[in-house]
Amino acid sequence: MPTPPQPRPKPRSGAGALPDPSPAAPLTERQEARRRRILHASAQLARRGGFDAVQMREVAESSNVALGTLYRYFPSKVHLLVATMQDQLQQMHATLHKHPPEDTGAAARVAATLMRAFRALQREPQLADAMVRALNFADRSVSPEVDTVSRLTTAIILDAMGLQDQPTPEQLSAVRVIEHTWHSALITWLSGRASIAQVKIDIETVCQLIEVTAPRD
């Protein structure tokens, strides 16, 4: 049966705007409410027991939807948890819009922004682990959802940079490296192979690429 259309992140405005690659019909109010319940149930189960605790039958029961309906929205647990990460990133992005970092330099602002996002995940390690494991398990069938996670992370970084013009290819390359480093740092921290202090050093170091790739007058 066809999967209902998934809502996309709101398009960015201004210099750092990213193109929206694929149109999708908006969800009805009822569908959106159902989807919100499903994502809330997924996050709650993950908070309590991590990846293994998110079972599709329990998600369906907790969100008060039929199991078949759940599978029409999210064909697998991996799809569901990647969508949960999308939702968490959207919430982080909204919070950062309301309370942007006060640092003056672009590199410092991005580092501060990513560390705030990291600490938000640090407060809920079981949820963070479940979402990251889902990203790592994702196959080609989950590519659109994984791409959305990447676009959201890119949007957060570009917003923190505060560009006045469209990003150059060199700047976009730097953003990709920063995104990869942030994701890798999250994995190493979750596995107990890096401290928060080391993560902070790595993030601040890679964010220096923003200064290196800044256009020169």
C-alpha positions, 0 to 999 in steps of 0.5 A: 500500500502507498506510503502517505506523503511525508512533511518536509522541513520548511524551506530556508529563506535568505542566502543559505537557502537550500533547494527542496529536491522533491515536491510532496503533497501536504498531510491533512490535519488528521494525518499530521496529528496521527504522524505526530502521535507515532513520532512521540511514541517512538521517541518515548520508547527509545528514551526508555530502552534505546533502539531495541525498545522501539517495537512497531507493535508497541509504537502502534499501541502507544500512538493508538493507530492500527499496526497496518496504518503505522506501516503505511506511514513508516515501512520499518523501524529504521524508517521510523527512527530516522524520521524521529531524528528528523523531528528532533533536528527540526525542534533543535533548529526552531530552538536555535532560531529563537535563541541563536548563539551570541559568538561574533565569529562564524566558526565560533557560532557554528561550534557553539550551535553544534555543541548545544545540539550535542548536549541536547542529545547527551541529555537523552543518550538512549534516544540518541543511540537509537536514532544514530543506530537507525542511520547506520542501519539505513539502506537505500530504501531509507535514502530520502529520509537520511537525505532529509536528516543531512539537509536539516543538519546543513541548514542548522550549520548554514543558519549559524554561519549567518551568510550574507550571500549564497554559500560558495562550493568551498563553503558547502564542502566545509559544511559537509566535512563539519556535518560528517565530523559532528556525526562521527563525534556523536557515534564515538561518544555514544560508544564510550570512545570519546569524552565530551571535552574531546568532542568539543575540541574536535568540533571547534577544530573542524569549524575552523574550516569556515574561516579557511573557506570564507571568500576573500575580498 
